[in-house]
Amino acid sequence: MPEAAEARHQLRFPSLLHEGVAFAFPCDERGCVDLDALTDSARNQYLYARAMVGREVAAPRVVVTS
């Protein structure tokens, strides 16, 4: 498997209120989060982050992690 295919991705919602703080969730390379794979707590945080875009968090971006 090529190295790029093994890379993990996160969908990050950076805080607009606190520099260096972000909500982060595992996703695919397109930024799709598997809601069924998240815990109840993580799912609630994901839905909260999506609802707070432009208010408390910036638009999400996909980040490759190692």
KEZAKE-138746 format. One record per residue (C-alpha): residue number from 1; residue in three letters; x, y, z. Coordinates in Angstrom, 1 decimal. Layout:
% KEZAKE-138746
  seq  type    east   north      up
  NUM   Ala       X       Y       Z
...
This chain:
% KEZAKE-138746
  seq  type    east   north      up
    1   Met     0.0     0.0     0.0
    2   Pro     1.4     3.5    -0.9
    3   Glu     2.3     5.7     2.0
    4   Ala    -0.4     8.3     1.1
    5   Ala    -3.1     5.6     1.3
    6   Glu    -1.9     4.7     4.9
    7   Ala    -2.1     8.4     6.0
    8   Arg    -4.8     9.2     8.5
    9   His    -7.0    12.3     8.2
   10   Gln    -8.8    14.6    10.7
   11   Leu   -11.5    17.1    10.1
   12   Arg   -10.5    20.0    12.3
   13   Phe   -12.7    22.9    13.4
   14   Pro   -10.3    25.6    14.8
   15   Ser   -11.7    27.8    17.6
   16   Leu   -12.3    31.4    16.8
   17   Leu   -12.1    32.2    20.5
   18   His    -9.0    30.4    21.7
   19   Glu    -5.9    30.2    19.5
   20   Gly    -4.5    26.7    19.2
   21   Val    -7.7    25.0    20.2
   22   Ala    -9.8    22.9    17.8
   23   Phe   -12.4    20.1    17.6
   24   Ala   -10.9    17.2    15.6
   25   Phe   -12.6    14.1    14.3
   26   Pro   -11.3    11.2    12.2
   27   Cys   -12.4    11.4     8.6
   28   Asp   -11.6    10.2     5.1
   29   Glu    -9.5    12.2     2.6
   30   Arg   -12.6    14.1     1.5
   31   Gly   -13.5    15.2     5.1
   32   Cys   -16.4    12.7     5.5
   33   Val   -16.8    11.7     9.2
   34   Asp   -18.4     8.3    10.0
   35   Leu   -20.9     9.3    12.6
   36   Asp   -21.7     5.7    13.4
   37   Ala   -18.0     5.1    14.4
   38   Leu   -18.0     8.0    16.9
   39   Thr   -18.8     7.6    20.5
   40   Asp   -22.0     9.4    21.7
   41   Ser   -19.9    12.2    23.2
   42   Ala   -17.8    12.6    20.1
   43   Arg   -20.9    12.6    17.9
   44   Asn   -22.4    15.4    20.1
   45   Gln   -19.2    17.4    19.9
   46   Tyr   -19.1    17.0    16.1
   47   Leu   -22.7    18.1    15.7
   48   Tyr   -22.0    21.1    18.0
   49   Ala   -18.9    22.1    16.1
   50   Arg   -20.8    22.0    12.8
   51   Ala   -23.6    24.1    14.3
   52   Met   -21.1    26.7    15.6
   53   Val   -19.2    27.3    12.4
   54   Gly   -18.8    31.1    12.0
   55   Arg   -19.8    31.7    15.7
   56   Glu   -17.3    29.8    17.8
   57   Val   -15.3    27.8    15.3
   58   Ala   -13.9    28.4    11.8
   59   Ala   -14.9    26.3     8.8
   60   Pro   -13.4    22.9     9.1
   61   Arg   -10.4    21.6     7.1
   62   Val    -8.9    18.2     6.4
   63   Val    -5.5    17.6     8.0
   64   Val    -3.3    14.6     7.3
   65   Thr    -1.9    13.2    10.5
   66   Ser     0.8    10.5    10.9
